[in-house]
Amino acid sequence: MGGGRLVRKRMLTVLLLSLFFLLFSFCGIGQGLTLSEVDLNETGLREALRSFAKTGGFRILIDPGVQGRVTLRLKPGLTAQKAVESLAQLYGYDCQWEGETAIVGPEGTGGRRGEVKPRVYTLQHEPAAWLFEALEGVVPAERISFHAATRQLTITADALEDENLREIIARYDRPVVSYLIEVKIVELDRNAVIEKGLSSMLPGSAAESSFRVSTLETDPLAVLGDQKLYSVLSELQVVTGHGEAKSAFVGEQYPVLTSRPGEKMDLLEYKKVGINIGLTPYAEEQGRVILATNLEVSGLADGEKAAGRQGAPVLKNNQISSLRGLQDGETCVIAGINYTGRSSTREAAEGPRKEKVICLLLTPRLVTAELRAELKKVPGTGLVEASPKPGPGGGDELPGTPEVVQIAISGQSKATAGGELPASEVLTEVVGLAKPGGQTRPGEAAAKQKEESNPIVLRVAYRVSKGDTVFSIARKYGVDPALILAENQLTASSILSIGQTLRIPIRQNQLYQIQPKETLWRIAQRYGTTVEILMEINSIEDVTTLRTDQVIILPVPVDRIVNDQY
């Protein structure tokens, strides 16, 4: 019984990991999934085929004779199924389909399936979730069982499936191997890049893509030498293990107004502008590593503009996936991000802006005792031990980088997933700006003159919890109870029910833009409120995700300062 629960728990973890991978790498759903641009370089043919099958959501069986390394660029728009078929054909192999399973190998491979029977595999190490995920790429989950006490897998499989299962188990059942991946986004002087023989770091010129992916044996910044020739816009370090996916978002969130003329309203929401980076290293022999990278550049759409004082940088929406074989210490360079940022102070002092290019540098390094000791000597970069967790990577973590905003960001409501929300949760996604000339609700006439000088510019949804009243909610947000009543077409005698959603109107003078080096604690001290209240009315779950120029709601007007020392 305990083994069955463990397997079901692992299968749930695998399902969540698979959903993340699909959402991150592709557009569309079902059979219409299409790949983003794909870069393959010095990676195993078998690994490439399995990667396409994994992201396409189908199983694959590969004949042991299918071997070789792949260096290839695939244009965006192919389905994962078509990519497997084309890659097999390119290397002289057949690709047959049995239901949702692709069979790749010499002609007749599908005829040597053999008898289906239970087969037992004994693991040498504690399995990680991604081992089970990989096994499900060969056989359905219901044919896999695991006994934790003996570390035995029992899988019902035929001969060809057995060969594929043994290959996968050998690949994942190994001692813990951790990698430190150094990630840098750099701005380079284009002319210097050419003069130093680093032209592979320049964007591509193809009509369908500006991306160019290359491998450099040495650190390109060391080759450039002079720091006047480059600027590091952002850098972070990611510690992960063999087969373990890690991701980060480098960039910022910006408040954006979207007009809805028909409803005489505008929608105010935070949108991410920056780069999503997904990284998975796969250890190979002789110190090599295959680095799987999913890169998604996200900017504001045409016509959108940041509502804050600070304009958002211009980023062209684009995606690329890469499987690249690297020696320890080699750098993968992705050029062509098409980023136009604000000029730096140094550039302003030096004169006219020179022609620049933006590159993403990824340098994986095997974590050894020597590397660990080296990093601990540098403040803020040493590996620290966190809570142990199963699988590659153990508990190795690195301190958070302030420039990194995690995928789960404040300002986006979980309500978008369609699930039920806990009582008293604030839905900051549901907001609106009143348009001049809009319909006046009952009860607003008395406040009309005041509204003209200090209009309602934002409406947030609030889920009623036990003990809430209109007056207690109004006190929490610092608004007139009459406005809440009018906004929700209630009367003073109306009874609120738990779970009921109310729209809370927020006036213009209650919106505050966070300044450099400010914290919620300092803001709370200045305005005579608490950090807890600020977090609740702004749906902030993690204060470390706050950014300069983020707009938050205050429960008091911005000019009502109680302590000007903060």
C-alpha positions, 0 to 999 in steps of 0.5 A: 500500500505504501509503495502504491501511494509513493508511486502515485505521489511521484506520478503527480510530480511528474505530471506537474513537471511535464505540464510546466515543460509543455507550457514553457516550450510551445504554443497551442494545445493538443496535436496542434503543438508547434515547436519554437525555433530549435538549436541542436549542437553536438548532442546525441541523436537519441537524446534529441529524439526523446526530447521532441517526444517528451515535449510533444507528449507522446512515447518513443521507442528507439532501436539500439542501433540508432546512434550519432550526434546531431548539429542542426537548426530547426525553424519554428512551426514544426510539430514535435511529431514532424520533428521526430519523423524528419530527424529520423529520416535525415539519419536514414532511419524509419519512423513508424507509429503505433497509436501514440508511440513513435518507433524509430530504427531500421526498417522492421524495428516495430516487428521485434517487440517480443512478449510483454511481461513483468520485468524487474530493475533494481536501482542503485540510488534513490530515484528522482522524479525525472527518472519516472518521467523519462520512463513514462516516455517509453511505457504508460504510467500504469505499467510502472510500480516501484517498491521503495524499501528494495528500490525495485522497479517492476515494469510490464514491457516487451523486448524493445521497451526493455532495451529503452528502459534499461538505457534510461535507468542507466542514464538516471540511476547514478550518484548525485551530480550537480552543476553551477550554471553561470547566467549573464545578460551582457551588452557588447560593443558591436565593433569590438566584438568583430575586432576580437574575432567574436562574430558568432556573438552577433545576431543572425540575419535570417528572415525567420529568426534573429537568434544565433547560438554558438559555443565559445571555449573561453570567456568572451568577456575576458577576450574583450578585456576592456570593461568599456567594451561591455556591460553586464546587465544582469547575472545570476547563478543556478545550481541544479542537477543531472536531469533536473530542470530549473528556471528563472525570470530576469526582468521586471514587471510593469503596470500596463493600461489596456483600453476597453472602449466598449465598457468605458473602462481600462484594465490595469495589470502587471506584465512581465518584460524580460527573459524566461530561462529554463535550464536542464543539464545532462551529464555525459562521459569525459566531463561533457554536459548537454545543456537543454535551454528554453529561452522565451523573450517577453515584451509589451505588445504593440500599443501597450505602454507602461503606466508608471513613470519609468518606461519599459524596455523594448523587447521583441517576443521570441522563443528558442529551445536549444540542446547543446553539448559542452565541455566543462567551462565552455560557454553557450552564447545566445545572441539576437534578443533584440533588447532596447534598454535605457542608457546607462550613466556611464554611456551618458558620461562618455558621449553618444551611444555606440552600436550595441548587441545583447547576448545571453551567456550560459556557462555550466561548471561541474560542482566539485569540492574545489569549486565549492571551496572557491565559491565560498571565498567570494561573499554572496556566491558561496554554495549554502546548504538548504533543506535536503530534497531527493534527486540531483542537486541535493540541497545546494542552493545559491542566495537569490539575486535581486534582479531575478524575479521568480515565475510566481510573481506578485500582481498576478492572481491565481484566479486566472486558473479558474480555481476557487480562491480562499476566503479574503483573498485579493484578486489584483488581476481584476481592476479597472479605470473609470472613463469620463462620461461613464454611467454614475452609480446610485449614491455617487452624486454626493461625492462627485465634486471630490471625485473630479479632483481625486477620481477613482482610478482602480477597482480590485476584487475582494473575497469576503471572509468570516467577520467581514463587514463593509465598514471593516473592509473600507477601513482596511483599504482606507476608502469611504464605505458609501463608495463600496456600497454604491460600487456593489449596489448594496445598502447599509443593511445588506448582509455579506456572505462568506465567499462573496466578491466585492469590488473595492474602488481605489482613488488616485491619491492612494496609488504609490510608486515604490522608490529605489531602496524602499521596503514595505516596512519603511512605507508602513512606518511613514504612513502609519500602517502595517506591513501585513495590511500592505501585503494583504491589500496588494496581494503580495506574498513575498516582499523580496519580489518588490521592484523599484517603480512598482505601483502599490495601493496605500490605505491612506492618501500619499500626502498623509505622512505620519513619520517623515523620517522614513 
